Amino acid sequence: MTNPRAQAQSNVAPIRKLREKLKRFFGPWGMFVKGFVKHPVMVGSIVPSSPTLIRHMLRPVDWQNTKLFVEYGPGVGTFCRPVLERMAGDATLIAIDTNPDFIDYLRKDIRDSRFIAVHGSAADVEQIVRAHGFEQADYVLSGLPFSTLPAGIGPAIAAATHRVLRPGGAFLVYQFRARARDFLAEHFRRIDNAFEWVNVPPCFLFWGWKD
């Protein structure tokens, strides 16, 4: 005689496994979409950056001499993982985001002693860097939509970033509007630029170097 309870459990097991697989697959994507819906002005895009864009954006980085890398608006870690893969064993990545959902997700998902997720504003990068035992950063990466940030926030972030960077360091910015260059030009004399088509949507890339 078939045990009804055992039969029910055997039917539930495959469903549970399927749910777990779907959760793992849609986890980052679902979190990204959720973040965009809740904070569209801060997230900027509903689609994470492409691998091609990531490689292009990080190409100029001198990883051998990088001790502190900072990222603004890490989202679900699309850039965090490639950065950690390239960093030296004694380097540190600080990711700053105003969205607590993203920060909670990253703290649970990225188990790397070199990684620090901070709930805060990019405008406070100097205090955040000092609070974690550093004086300056080697590189700062940002995908924050400068053109749509609240009035005064974009210029404040650009100024604070220039101050926190070491001489020879760079502010790496990827944006969907070329106007972002104006925010960098107030503080960075040398700005390299490019355009990446292999991304949704295609975007402008800027590297502002501190003298």
N, C-alpha and C positions, 0 to 999 in steps of 0.2 A: 504494500500500500504506500502510495506517495505521500510524503510529509508536505502539507501545504506551505508551512513556514519555510522549509528548506527550499522548496520550489520557488517561492517568492524571492528569497534571498539570492538564488542563482540567477533570477531574471534581473534583479536590481544591480548586481555587480557589473555587468557590461555597460549598463546605463551610467553608472557612477564613473566608470573608467572613461567613457566618452565625454562626460561632462568635464572631467579633469583635463582631458586633452584639449577640449575647446577653450577651457579657462586659460590654459597655458598659452594657446595659440592667440586668442583674442585679448589676453591680459594687457600687454603693452598698448595695443591698438585701441582697445576699449577705454583704457585710462587716458590715452592721448585725446580721443574724441570727447570724453567727459570733461577734460581740462579745457578744451577749446570752447565747448558749449558754455561752461561756467565762467571762463575768463578769456573771451575772444580777443580782447585788446592786448592782453599780455602774451598769449600764446602765438597769435599771428597766423598760423596755418593749421589746417586740420590734417595735413599729411606730413609724417616725419621726413627728415632729410634723407636723400638717397645715398647709397654707399659711394657713388661717384663724387657727389658733392663733399662728403666727409673727407675722402682722400685728397681732393683738390684743396679744400680749406686748410687741412693740416700739413700739407706738403712743405711749407717753409719752416716749420718748427724744428729747432735744434734740440732733439730729445735728449741727447747725451748731456747737455748742459741745462736741462730743465729740472728745477727742484720744486717749483710750485706752479701749477696750472690751475686757472680759475675759469669756471664756466657760468654764464648767466642764463637762466631759463633752460635748464637741462631737460625738462619734460620727463619722459620715461627713460632717459639715458641713451638716446640714439647716438650722441657723441661721446658720452661717458665711457662706454665700453671700448671703442677704438682708441681713445686717449689713454686709458689704462693699459691697453695692450702695447702701446708704444712707449710708455713712460718707464724710466729706470725703477729699480726696486726700492730706492730710497726717496723717490719723488712723491709728491702729494697732489691730489686733485680735489679742489673745493668747488662744489656745485651749489649755486645760490638760486633759490626760486621763491616767489611770493605765494605760490600755490601749495598749501600744506598737503594736499592729496598726492601731488608729485613727490614731495619730500618723503612722505611716509612710504610710498611705493619704492623709491630708490633705496631707502634705508633697509627695507626688507629684501629687495631683489639683488642688490649689488653687495656681495660679501667680500670686500677687499679692504685690507687694513690701510691702504693708501688713499681710500676714498672717504670724503666727508661731505655729507649733504646738509645744507644749512637753510632753514626757513627764514628768509629775510629779503631785503631789497638790495639790488645791485648798487644803488647809490651809496650804500653803507659798506662797500667792499673794503675800504681801508680798515675800519674797525673789525670787520670779520676776519680779515687776514691777520691782523695783530692778535686777535683773540685766540688764534690757533698757532701762535708762536712764530709768525713770519713778519718780516718787515716789508718785503716787496714780492711781487709776482713776476714770473718770467714771461708768461703769456696769459692773456684773458680772451676768452671766446664768447661771442654773443650772437644769438639769433633773435633777440628781442626786437619787436617791430618799432623802431625809433619814431617813425612817422605818426604812429597812432597812440603813443604813450601820452599820459596826461601832461599838460603844459608844464615845462620846466624840468621834467624828469629825465628826458633824453640828454639835455645839456649837462645836468648834474651827474649822470652816469658817465658820460664821456670825460668830464673833468676829473672825477674821482678815479677813473680807470687810468688816466694819464699819470696821476700822482702815485698810484700804487705800483705801477710798472717800474722795473729796473731799467737803467739805461741799456739800450740794445734790445729790450723786450718789445712785444707787439700786441696790439689789440686786433683780434681776428673777428671780423663781422660779416655775416651773410644776411642779405636783405632782399626783399622783393621790389624795393624802390631805390633808385639811384640817389635819392635825396639823403639817404643815411650818410653819405660821404660828407655832407655839410656839417654834421655833428662832429665828425672826426677832425675835419680841417681846422676847427677852432684850436686844436691842441697838438695835432700831429703834422709835422712839416712834410714828412715822406709818407705817402700813401700809395701802395701798390693796389691795383685793382684787376678784376677779371669778371667773366660772366660764365655761369654754368648752366648749360641747356638741359643736362640730364638730371632733372629734378622736377618735382611737381609742387608749385610752378617753378620755372627757371628763375634763377636769382643772381643778384650782384654779389660779388665777393670783394672785401676790402681788407688790407693788412696795414694798419697804422703803426709805424715804427717810432719808438721813442729815442730821441738823440741822446 
